[in-house]
Amino acid sequence: MEEFLDFLGDIPWWTWVLIFLALVAVRDIFFQKAHTISHNYPVVGHLRYWLESIGPEMRQYFVANNREELPFNRIERSWIYASAKKENNYEGFGTDRDIYKHQHLFIKNAMIGFQVPEKHPNIEHPYFVPCAKVMGAHNKRRKPYRPASIINVSAMSFGSLSAAAIESLNKGVEKCGAYHNTGEGGLSPYHKQGGDVIFHFGTGYFGVRSRDGGFSMDKLKVLVDENPCVKAIEIKLSQGAKPGKGGVLPGSKITHELAEIRGVEVGKDVISPPTHKAFSTIPELMDFIESIAEETGLPVGIKGAIGKIDQWQELADIMKKTGKGPDFITIDGGEGGTGAAPPSFADHVSLPWTYGFSSVYKIFLDHGLTDRIVFIGSGKLGFPGKAAMAFAMGVDCINVAREAMMSIGCIQAQVCHTNRCPAGVATQNKWRQSGINVPLKSDRLAQYFNTFKKEFLEITHAAGYEHPCQFHMEDIQVNVDDDYLSSDIRRVYKYQKEKVPFTSMQDLYNCEHLGGKKTT
Ligand SMILES: Cc1cc2nc3c(=O)[nH]c(=O)nc-3n(C[C@H](O)[C@H](O)[C@H](O)COP(=O)(O)O)c2cc1C
């Protein structure tokens, strides 16, 4: 035996390497049948698969220029990271963008900007920018709600995001007075860390699901009664990344915790159908909204990505006739994110945000209904310049999903659908999420939101206004057709936004329905 071990020990290291490569070659040629490249080019064929697998990272770190990547380019990501860490988020030497390029936006500054008077709420609270409208005010809901921040966390479920990520987001929104939308996975303990919550559900009715997979009003009532942090309810009709796409949650992923939160059975596949069981027509949707608002007392809204507009027209007709309807409408853009979607849906189904929002807002404008509704926009709007455009077009608040993820450490690895998120944000893997330092990350979300609000307020003041709701369509110009033509967006989208009845920031500060904390 000793002699044999001595013999092995005498073999030089490079012979071992050759033996290993020979074994790989034998396997490639004779035993594996799945990969033609490995069969035809044994051993070296593996290089191709390896290079392909690290290609995205190589391009991101070494090849792509600052403005090239999608969904978010390096400049955008760096601005969020620096804002979240309270680092220097300025750039030097002037813009690196071609400002004559098609679709480039301009915000028109005033000759003399808005001068913040002494004793103005923003002197003591520089990040105080609440929503200028109250959700549920028109419909006289029992518990109206004024979001205390114009930027908020968009729908992302516990399930698509980790427990540590959800907890960081919720503690973060509490620190900056924003709200946290639960996403379709139900209300988890991680959503109940002090922040205002919008409870959101889709066709799976997770958290408010009856035994047969339908909607349970009794469960919703209990949920609302037991959780005063829930300030409003959002019914998801569709989302930009995958409108009309149902989903399957495989039984293998359904742990005891997830089953309890979502109201489903452990280990059993759960199907979310593409459409709702609780309603199938617009009048039925209207009744559904009213019954939820009646039973819970909370404002009720809908979320949708926009394609055809005939049913939005029908909704507006009925709202006009009955004087009732949703208290808020969230319009998601086709550029919106998701935990997982087929590329054909993400790339092609539903309109980009500006086209979708403008076509729906116009309908409500024509019906004289815009003052009744809080309009919320989502779809890469988490940057002050783009938010100014969205406010000029008619939104009252914006929701951010991926930008919020980045503020707590997401590196845009784009592997949310694999459970292998390297940053621990979009995974259920315990080890990966254990790297998330919740108190630190919650500060980062709050710092990103506060920096956003401060910079947006500065832009607002530069344009001569006190509050972003005062932006109108002629304040924003966009390059159209080719590099040499630019037009204000009223002419591009062919409507003028309805004036929001804003009085003063002080009145918003004194509002009895203001959510969040007044110290923001
Ligand atoms: C990980 C992840 C999970 C999401 N889950 C939901 C969801 O449960 N319901 C929903 O309506 N939208 C969901 N969305 C869409 C976002 O709420 C948002 O509408 C969209 O990403 C656009 O915002 P953004 O550009 O700021 O990311 C999800 C997005 C992401 C990235």
The ligand as a Tripos MOL2 file, in Angstrom:
@<TRIPOS>MOLECULE
LIG
   31    33     1     0     0
SMALL
NO_CHARGES

@<TRIPOS>ATOM
      1 C1        -39.1850   41.8510   -7.6720 C.3       1 LIG1
      2 C2        -40.4390   42.5280   -8.1340 C.ar      1 LIG1
      3 C3        -41.6800   42.0580   -7.6940 C.ar      1 LIG1
      4 C4        -42.8560   42.6930   -8.1180 C.ar      1 LIG1
      5 N1        -44.0590   42.2400   -7.6510 N.ar      1 LIG1
      6 C5        -45.1970   42.8740   -8.0240 C.ar      1 LIG1
      7 C6        -46.4630   42.4760   -7.5020 C.ar      1 LIG1
      8 O1        -46.5610   41.5960   -6.6610 O.2       1 LIG1
      9 N2        -47.5610   43.1270   -7.9530 N.ar      1 LIG1
     10 C7        -47.5020   44.1680   -8.8490 C.ar      1 LIG1
     11 O2        -48.5130   44.7410   -9.2080 O.2       1 LIG1
     12 N3        -46.3040   44.5870   -9.3240 N.ar      1 LIG1
     13 C8        -45.1620   43.9730   -8.9440 C.ar      1 LIG1
     14 N4        -43.9550   44.4190   -9.4130 N.ar      1 LIG1
     15 C9        -43.9290   45.6100  -10.2900 C.3       1 LIG1
     16 C10       -43.5870   46.8890   -9.5000 C.3       1 LIG1
     17 O3        -44.4970   47.0880   -8.4430 O.3       1 LIG1
     18 C11       -43.5790   48.1470  -10.3890 C.3       1 LIG1
     19 O4        -44.8850   48.3930  -10.8390 O.3       1 LIG1
     20 C12       -42.6660   48.0580  -11.5890 C.3       1 LIG1
     21 O5        -41.4780   47.3830  -11.3000 O.3       1 LIG1
     22 C13       -42.2940   49.4530  -12.0990 C.3       1 LIG1
     23 O6        -41.5760   50.1810  -11.1450 O.3       1 LIG1
     24 P1        -39.9630   50.3710  -11.2190 P.3       1 LIG1
     25 O7        -39.6460   50.7810  -12.6090 O.co2     1 LIG1
     26 O8        -39.7050   51.4520  -10.2170 O.co2     1 LIG1
     27 O9        -39.3460   49.0750  -10.8740 O.co2     1 LIG1
     28 C14       -42.7780   43.8060   -9.0020 C.ar      1 LIG1
     29 C15       -41.5280   44.2710   -9.4400 C.ar      1 LIG1
     30 C16       -40.3650   43.6590   -9.0010 C.ar      1 LIG1
     31 C17       -39.0420   44.1910   -9.4710 C.3       1 LIG1
@<TRIPOS>BOND
     1     1     2 1
     2     2     3 ar
     3     2    30 ar
     4     3     4 ar
     5     4     5 ar
     6     4    28 ar
     7     5     6 ar
     8     6     7 ar
     9     6    13 1
    10     7     8 2
    11     7     9 ar
    12     9    10 ar
    13    10    11 2
    14    10    12 ar
    15    12    13 ar
    16    13    14 ar
    17    14    15 1
    18    14    28 ar
    19    15    16 1
    20    16    17 1
    21    16    18 1
    22    18    19 1
    23    18    20 1
    24    20    21 1
    25    20    22 1
    26    22    23 1
    27    23    24 1
    28    24    25 2
    29    24    26 1
    30    24    27 1
    31    28    29 ar
    32    29    30 ar
    33    30    31 1
@<TRIPOS>SUBSTRUCTURE
     1 LIG1         1 GROUP 0 **** ****
